[in-house]
Every structure is written in C-alpha cells, then in structure tokens.
Amino acid sequence: MEALVQEFVDFLEKDKRLSLNTLQSYRRDIEQYFSYLHEINLHNIANTNKTTVITYLLYLQKKGRATSTISRNLASIRSFYQYISKCKLIDHDPTAELESPKVEKKLPQILSPEEVELLLEQPQCVDLKGYRDKAMLELLYATGIRVSELIQLDIEDLNIDMAYIRCCKGTRERMIPIGSMAINALKEYLSKSRPLLVQNEDEKALFVNINGSRLTRQGFWKIIKQYKNQAKINKDITPHTLRHSFAAHLLENGADLRSIQEMLGHSDISSTQVYAQIAKNRIKEIYKKTHPRA
C-alpha cells in the first residue's frame, strides 16, 4: 500500500502540479486511512466499499475531528479512489455517490482599530529589526496583501514616489495604493535598515531576515506572535488577521465591496462578502453597547 500512496502523490505532483504542503496533506490523509483499514483487517483496497468510507468518516467524527477536517479527508480519499479507478485497480469508486459534510463557515477574526493601533506601535525603531518590522506591519495593514505576497515582494515592486505596490499572482497583477504612514515606515526601513541587513548586492527581496536573505512565512509568523504578546491582545492573531482587519475596517468606513475585492485580489466577490457580515455584526455590537433602549 505504501508504494500505491507514493504513486498517487507522484501523480498529483506531476499532473496536478500541487504545492508541497498540499501534497503532504494528501499523503497524510491517505496514510491515516490505510492505517484505519489495517486496524479493521482490510488489507486490499479493492475490498473496500461505500460503507467502509462512511464508517471511517464516522470514526473520525467520534475522535472529535472538526467537520472541516473530515471534509478534507473525504476530498483526499475521493481523489485517491478516482486515481486507482483510472488505473483499473478497482471496479467501482465507492466515493462517487458520497456527499461532503457541510462545513459551517466561520467569520474571520479581526482586530478593532484600537487593537491594530496597539499592535503597530510595538516595533520600536531603535535597531535594524525594529525598522523592518514596523514597515512590514504598516504595509500589511495599509494594503491588505497576503503574508505570502508580502514576503515575495521585490524592491522593484514598490513605488515610493507614486505610493503603490505591485502584487503578482500567476498571470494576474494588481496595483495597491499605500497610505502615508506605511510610506514613512518604508522610507525609514529602506534608508536605515535594509542596506545594513543585505549582504548580497543582488538580493531583490524587499524584506530580508537578519542574515540578509528573503524573509520566510515562518519568520514572519514568529514576529507577529511576538508583538501580539507584547501588546497583550487577547485574540488569536494569525498572519492573515491584519488582512481581514484591513478589509473589515474599509467596509465599515464606507468602501464598496468591488473596490475591496480588487485590492484583496479575490477572483470571486463571494469571498469578499464575508466582510459585510462582519460589519453587520460589529454594528449590532455597537448598538447594544450604546443605545439606551437596546
């Protein structure tokens, strides 16, 4: 079975061109499924059926797995069965008629404007790291770009004079305006910090680590956790939190969904509409707190 899993992962990598993280996720899900089959003494994948898969999903449910995790497992198992069905290793795909469990969409966590202010005040511009971190956090909140986009920015993607950055995703390119506070933080970083951090003149990355190389997502995650703890913000902050806060605050202050969609780089407006729900919930909270007859 191990060889079969490897063949499946190789197929996904070559034909579907999936990322390393996604491939690892598929492998993990299928290996866990095989481990379950071994536990119930089913050693031949051809002997599994629809009931086998349903029983496994119930098994995951009893173990306390989230609906989203179960849904992802089913998607992995479904892809696997489709693959071995094409390879003629089974006569019938047992997942063909199975529906994925409905996953309740949770509203993303956002910070209040006051919490954002508190977080952005944490980096102290007294050393190279402080200038860099201040510029990164200000830029994230000013533009709403993804952390992956932030760390992929090159020097040439930033236009200080025109106050915008260029973000590229595949063949899609978008220009996003930058506010004055972020511009000022970037100017200070570029004049007082980056030239001393960069050791290789050919380094194109806008944001670099203390070794002068492009900052990684993991590196940024440690940075934002550090400042969240310093600010004593009692919310789960992820690298995406400033992006969500950027969109929600724009909407609260009168921006239209289409403009926000464009700035966030959402291909579908439905992805942006979640912020409208956040804005509605926030208005209700303010009403309950401030109206004398609420």
ZALOSE-920270 format. One line per field, with one value per residue: chain; x, y, z of N, C-alpha, C in turn. Coordinates in steps of 0.1 Angstrom, whole numbers. Layout:
% residues N
kette	A|...
n.X	X|...
n.Y	Y|...
n.Z	Z|...
ca.X	X|...
ca.Y	Y|...
ca.Z	Z|...
c.X	X|...
c.Y	Y|...
c.Z	Z|...
//
This chain:
% residues 294
kette	A|A|A|A|A|A|A|A|A|A|A|A|A|A|A|A|A|A|A|A|A|A|A|A|A|A|A|A|A|A|A|A|A|A|A|A|A|A|A|A|A|A|A|A|A|A|A|A|A|A|A|A|A|A|A|A|A|A|A|A|A|A|A|A|A|A|A|A|A|A|A|A|A|A|A|A|A|A|A|A|A|A|A|A|A|A|A|A|A|A|A|A|A|A|A|A|A|A|A|A|A|A|A|A|A|A|A|A|A|A|A|A|A|A|A|A|A|A|A|A|A|A|A|A|A|A|A|A|A|A|A|A|A|A|A|A|A|A|A|A|A|A|A|A|A|A|A|A|A|A|A|A|A|A|A|A|A|A|A|A|A|A|A|A|A|A|A|A|A|A|A|A|A|A|A|A|A|A|A|A|A|A|A|A|A|A|A|A|A|A|A|A|A|A|A|A|A|A|A|A|A|A|A|A|A|A|A|A|A|A|A|A|A|A|A|A|A|A|A|A|A|A|A|A|A|A|A|A|A|A|A|A|A|A|A|A|A|A|A|A|A|A|A|A|A|A|A|A|A|A|A|A|A|A|A|A|A|A|A|A|A|A|A|A|A|A|A|A|A|A|A|A|A|A|A|A|A|A|A|A|A|A|A|A|A|A|A|A|A|A|A|A|A|A
n.X	8|20|36|17|5|26|28|4|8|29|17|-2|17|30|9|-11|3|5|12|39|31|3|5|17|-3|-23|-9|-7|-34|-43|-25|-33|-59|-53|-41|-62|-78|-61|-63|-89|-86|-86|-69|-67|-73|-91|-112|-127|-156|-185|-196|-174|-159|-177|-179|-154|-153|-172|-158|-137|-152|-161|-137|-134|-128|-128|-155|-145|-120|-128|-142|-121|-105|-122|-122|-95|-95|-114|-101|-80|-93|-104|-81|-71|-91|-90|-67|-75|-75|-95|-130|-151|-158|-161|-166|-181|-208|-210|-216|-200|-195|-213|-196|-195|-191|-168|-166|-139|-114|-110|-92|-99|-99|-85|-70|-54|-39|-25|-10|6|21|40|66|98|116|145|165|178|160|137|130|125|104|84|78|69|45|30|27|13|-12|-19|-24|-36|-26|-17|3|20|23|35|61|71|75|95|122|117|90|79|68|78|75|51|35|25|22|31|15|19|3|6|-5|-19|-20|-19|-23|-17|-27|-7|-8|1|14|24|41|60|71|83|102|120|128|141|161|175|178|175|198|219|213|212|235|242|246|230|206|171|148|124|119|140|157|177|201|202|188|158|129|110|78|74|92|80|57|66|74|50|36|52|49|22|19|34|18|-3|-27|-57|-66|-67|-42|-34|-12|-29|-46|-43|-49|-76|-86|-80|-97|-123|-124|-122|-146|-164|-160|-171|-162|-167|-177|-167|-144|-128|-127|-110|-87|-79|-76|-94|-109|-135|-165|-179|-161|-153|-176|-179|-169|-188|-207|-193|-191|-218|-223|-206|-218|-242|-232|-221|-245|-259|-243|-243|-269|-296|-319|-315
n.Y	-12|12|18|23|46|64|64|76|102|111|112|134|154|156|158|174|194|203|221|217|216|209|184|169|170|155|130|124|122|100|80|78|68|43|32|30|11|-11|-16|-26|-49|-49|-54|-51|-28|-31|-44|-26|-5|16|17|12|36|55|46|51|79|84|73|92|114|105|106|132|150|180|192|204|192|165|168|175|152|134|145|140|112|107|117|99|74|80|81|54|41|50|38|12|-4|-9|-18|-1|31|39|63|78|85|98|125|155|165|193|223|246|280|299|332|353|362|395|425|453|488|501|480|473|496|495|471|479|498|484|475|489|515|514|498|477|455|465|487|473|456|473|486|464|455|479|481|458|462|485|478|453|429|395|374|358|372|395|386|379|401|422|447|462|461|480|513|541|569|571|559|531|495|466|437|403|374|345|350|372|406|432|466|483|509|528|540|571|567|541|545|563|546|527|542|548|523|514|533|532|506|482|484|478|453|436|415|407|423|417|409|408|408|426|426|414|388|387|376|386|375|366|370|345|328|315|329|354|348|342|368|383|370|376|404|405|393|411|433|425|415|398|379|354|358|356|353|363|380|408|414|406|425|449|448|447|471|490|486|492|519|529|520|504|470|460|475|467|440|441|452|432|411|391|366|360|376|367|358|381|391|381|400|419|407|406|434|440|425|439|464|457|450|475|489|476|481|509|521|534|520|494
n.Z	0|6|-16|-34|-24|-28|-56|-62|-50|-65|-90|-85|-81|-106|-126|-115|-104|-77|-46|-23|4|1|-11|9|27|14|13|41|48|33|42|69|65|54|76|93|78|80|108|109|97|68|41|14|-10|-29|-18|-3|2|-2|24|40|37|47|74|82|82|102|122|124|132|158|171|175|155|136|115|91|89|85|61|44|46|33|7|0|1|-19|-42|-43|-47|-72|-87|-85|-97|-123|-129|-131|-109|-92|-95|-90|-79|-46|-35|-52|-49|-26|-4|5|40|52|58|83|77|93|106|99|123|135|143|164|155|175|186|164|162|186|181|159|171|185|173|179|166|170|163|136|131|143|126|102|110|117|93|78|92|90|63|57|69|56|30|29|18|12|35|22|-2|8|16|-8|-22|-42|-43|-66|-69|-54|-54|-42|-47|-62|-45|-43|-44|-63|-69|-78|-90|-104|-137|-131|-121|-98|-87|-57|-36|-12|21|38|63|62|40|51|71|54|40|60|68|44|42|66|76|58|39|56|65|42|26|1|-29|-50|-40|-43|-27|-9|19|43|63|93|83|59|38|19|38|55|55|80|95|96|110|135|143|143|163|185|188|192|217|232|230|245|235|236|216|190|169|135|106|87|100|100|73|71|90|77|54|67|81|61|49|69|70|47|22|-10|-18|-43|-48|-26|-31|-54|-44|-25|-42|-48|-67|-69|-59|-38|-19|-8|4|29|47|48|64|88|93|97|121|138|139|152|177|186|187|207|229|231|227|246|249|241
ca.X	0|29|40|5|4|37|24|-7|14|37|7|-6|28|33|-2|-19|12|2|23|45|22|-9|9|20|-17|-29|-2|-11|-48|-44|-18|-42|-70|-48|-39|-76|-81|-53|-69|-101|-82|-89|-56|-68|-81|-102|-123|-134|-168|-190|-198|-160|-156|-187|-175|-141|-157|-178|-146|-130|-161|-160|-124|-135|-122|-137|-162|-136|-110|-134|-144|-108|-101|-130|-117|-83|-98|-121|-91|-73|-101|-105|-69|-69|-102|-85|-56|-82|-72|-108|-141|-161|-153|-170|-169|-188|-221|-209|-216|-191|-203|-214|-187|-200|-181|-166|-162|-125|-111|-105|-89|-106|-90|-76|-61|-45|-30|-17|-1|15|30|50|80|105|126|158|175|175|148|125|126|119|91|74|75|61|32|23|24|2|-25|-22|-27|-44|-20|-14|17|28|26|44|75|75|77|109|124|111|75|75|70|76|71|37|28|18|30|26|15|17|-1|5|-5|-26|-12|-27|-16|-24|-22|-2|-11|13|21|32|52|70|78|91|113|129|134|150|173|183|178|178|211|228|209|215|249|245|240|220|193|160|137|121|120|150|160|190|212|202|181|144|122|101|65|76|99|71|47|72|74|37|33|60|43|8|22|39|6|-13|-40|-63|-72|-58|-38|-27|-6|-40|-55|-43|-56|-91|-90|-79|-110|-135|-123|-125|-161|-171|-158|-178|-156|-176|-172|-159|-130|-121|-124|-99|-74|-76|-72|-103|-114|-150|-170|-185|-150|-152|-189|-179|-166|-201|-213|-185|-195|-232|-222|-200|-228|-251|-225|-220|-258|-263|-235|-245|-283|-302|-330|-311
ca.Y	0|24|21|29|60|71|66|86|115|114|116|147|164|158|161|185|205|208|226|207|215|202|170|163|169|143|118|122|118|86|71|76|60|30|27|25|-2|-21|-19|-34|-61|-48|-52|-50|-16|-35|-50|-16|-1|29|16|14|51|62|41|58|93|84|71|105|122|101|110|147|158|191|190|208|181|153|171|175|138|128|150|133|98|107|118|86|64|83|77|40|37|52|28|-1|-12|-12|-18|9|42|39|77|85|90|104|140|160|171|208|230|259|290|308|345|355|370|408|434|466|498|504|469|475|507|489|462|486|506|476|476|501|519|517|489|472|447|474|495|464|450|484|487|452|456|491|478|447|468|496|472|440|418|382|373|352|383|404|381|377|415|426|461|468|461|491|526|550|582|570|554|519|483|458|423|394|361|339|360|384|417|443|477|486|521|527|552|579|561|530|551|568|535|520|550|547|509|514|541|530|492|472|485|472|439|429|413|405|434|412|405|415|408|439|423|403|385|392|371|393|367|369|366|334|329|311|340|365|343|344|382|388|364|383|417|402|390|424|442|418|414|385|373|346|365|348|362|368|388|422|414|406|438|459|448|450|485|497|484|500|533|533|515|494|456|458|481|459|428|444|453|419|401|380|364|359|386|360|357|394|394|377|412|426|401|411|448|440|420|449|474|452|451|489|493|470|488|524|526|533|510|482
ca.Z	0|7|-29|-41|-20|-34|-70|-62|-47|-77|-100|-81|-83|-120|-134|-109|-100|-64|-38|-13|16|-3|-14|22|33|7|18|55|49|28|51|80|60|53|89|97|71|86|121|108|89|54|36|0|-12|-38|-10|4|-4|3|38|45|37|57|87|85|84|115|132|126|140|172|176|178|144|131|102|80|88|79|47|37|45|22|-6|-3|-2|-31|-52|-43|-54|-86|-93|-87|-106|-137|-131|-132|-97|-86|-105|-88|-70|-35|-30|-63|-45|-12|-4|16|50|51|67|87|75|105|103|103|134|131|154|164|151|186|187|153|166|196|175|151|180|192|169|182|156|176|157|122|131|146|114|93|115|116|78|74|98|85|49|57|73|47|17|30|10|20|40|11|-11|14|16|-22|-28|-45|-43|-78|-68|-45|-60|-31|-52|-66|-33|-45|-46|-74|-65|-90|-87|-118|-147|-126|-115|-92|-81|-45|-30|2|29|42|75|57|32|60|77|44|37|71|66|32|44|79|80|47|34|66|66|30|24|-13|-37|-60|-33|-48|-17|-2|33|45|77|99|75|46|28|19|50|52|62|94|102|99|119|149|145|147|176|195|190|198|232|238|231|254|228|239|204|182|157|125|96|79|108|95|60|74|96|66|46|75|85|49|47|80|67|35|9|-16|-19|-55|-46|-16|-38|-63|-36|-19|-52|-48|-81|-67|-49|-26|-9|-1|11|43|55|50|76|100|95|103|135|146|141|162|190|190|191|220|239|232|227|260|250|233
c.X	9|33|29|3|14|34|13|-1|22|28|2|4|30|21|-10|-10|8|14|27|36|9|-6|11|6|-24|-23|-7|-25|-49|-37|-26|-54|-65|-45|-52|-80|-73|-58|-81|-99|-87|-75|-55|-77|-93|-114|-130|-146|-173|-192|-184|-157|-164|-183|-163|-144|-164|-168|-139|-139|-161|-147|-123|-129|-133|-143|-153|-125|-116|-137|-132|-103|-109|-126|-104|-86|-105|-111|-83|-80|-103|-93|-68|-80|-97|-74|-61|-78|-84|-119|-150|-156|-164|-174|-178|-201|-221|-208|-207|-199|-202|-205|-193|-189|-180|-161|-148|-124|-105|-101|-97|-95|-80|-66|-50|-34|-20|-6|10|25|41|64|87|116|139|169|170|162|136|120|119|105|80|69|66|47|24|18|13|-11|-29|-28|-36|-39|-18|0|26|32|36|59|80|78|92|110|117|96|70|78|67|70|56|28|19|27|23|27|11|13|-4|5|-13|-17|-21|-18|-24|-18|-17|-4|2|21|30|44|63|78|87|103|124|136|144|162|182|185|183|192|221|225|213|230|253|238|229|206|182|149|136|124|130|152|173|202|212|195|166|137|112|88|66|83|89|61|53|72|61|32|40|53|28|9|26|27|-5|-27|-46|-71|-62|-55|-30|-21|-17|-48|-55|-50|-71|-95|-90|-93|-122|-135|-126|-140|-169|-170|-163|-172|-166|-169|-163|-145|-122|-117|-111|-86|-70|-72|-81|-109|-129|-154|-175|-174|-149|-165|-189|-176|-179|-208|-206|-189|-209|-231|-216|-210|-238|-245|-224|-234|-262|-255|-239|-260|-289|-313|-327|-314
c.Y	13|28|27|43|69|74|77|100|120|119|131|158|167|163|173|197|212|213|215|205|207|187|163|161|156|130|114|116|103|76|68|67|45|24|22|12|-13|-26|-28|-46|-61|-44|-51|-39|-20|-40|-39|-11|12|29|17|28|58|58|48|72|94|81|84|114|118|105|125|155|168|187|193|198|169|156|170|161|131|132|143|119|97|108|105|75|67|79|62|34|38|42|13|-10|-16|-11|-6|19|43|53|85|91|96|119|144|167|187|214|243|269|299|322|347|365|384|415|447|476|501|493|469|485|502|480|469|495|497|476|489|504|523|508|484|465|455|481|485|459|461|486|476|453|467|488|468|454|479|490|460|429|406|382|367|362|392|399|379|390|417|441|468|468|472|504|536|564|582|564|541|507|475|443|414|380|354|350|373|393|427|454|482|499|519|540|558|573|549|535|556|557|528|529|549|533|509|523|537|515|482|473|478|457|431|428|410|416|430|408|414|417|422|437|411|400|390|387|378|386|370|363|355|336|326|322|351|361|345|359|387|382|372|396|416|400|403|433|437|418|400|380|364|353|356|358|368|378|403|424|415|420|449|460|452|465|494|497|493|515|538|528|505|481|454|463|472|445|429|444|440|409|389|378|364|369|379|358|370|397|390|389|420|420|405|425|448|436|431|461|470|453|465|494|489|477|502|528|524|523|497|470
c.Z	0|-7|-37|-37|-27|-49|-71|-60|-59|-89|-97|-84|-97|-128|-128|-105|-87|-56|-28|-1|13|-5|0|29|27|13|32|56|44|36|64|77|59|66|95|91|77|100|120|98|74|47|21|-3|-21|-31|-2|-4|2|18|45|47|47|71|92|89|98|126|135|135|155|178|178|167|139|118|90|78|81|64|39|35|33|9|-10|-7|-16|-43|-54|-51|-69|-94|-96|-96|-120|-140|-132|-121|-89|-97|-103|-77|-59|-31|-40|-58|-32|-13|8|27|49|62|70|85|87|100|107|115|130|144|153|159|162|188|176|157|176|191|167|159|186|187|172|172|163|171|143|122|134|134|104|97|114|102|74|79|92|70|48|59|62|33|17|22|19|24|29|1|-5|13|2|-29|-30|-44|-55|-78|-60|-53|-49|-36|-56|-55|-37|-46|-57|-69|-77|-84|-100|-128|-143|-119|-110|-86|-69|-39|-16|9|34|54|71|48|40|66|67|41|48|71|55|33|56|82|69|42|43|68|54|28|9|-21|-46|-53|-37|-37|-10|13|35|60|81|91|61|35|29|32|46|59|77|102|105|109|134|153|150|160|187|198|196|213|239|240|240|248|230|228|197|170|148|115|88|87|103|82|62|81|86|59|55|79|73|47|57|77|54|22|3|-18|-31|-54|-37|-23|-47|-55|-29|-29|-52|-62|-80|-56|-37|-15|-1|7|25|52|57|63|89|103|102|118|144|149|152|176|195|194|205|232|242|233|241|261|242|241
//
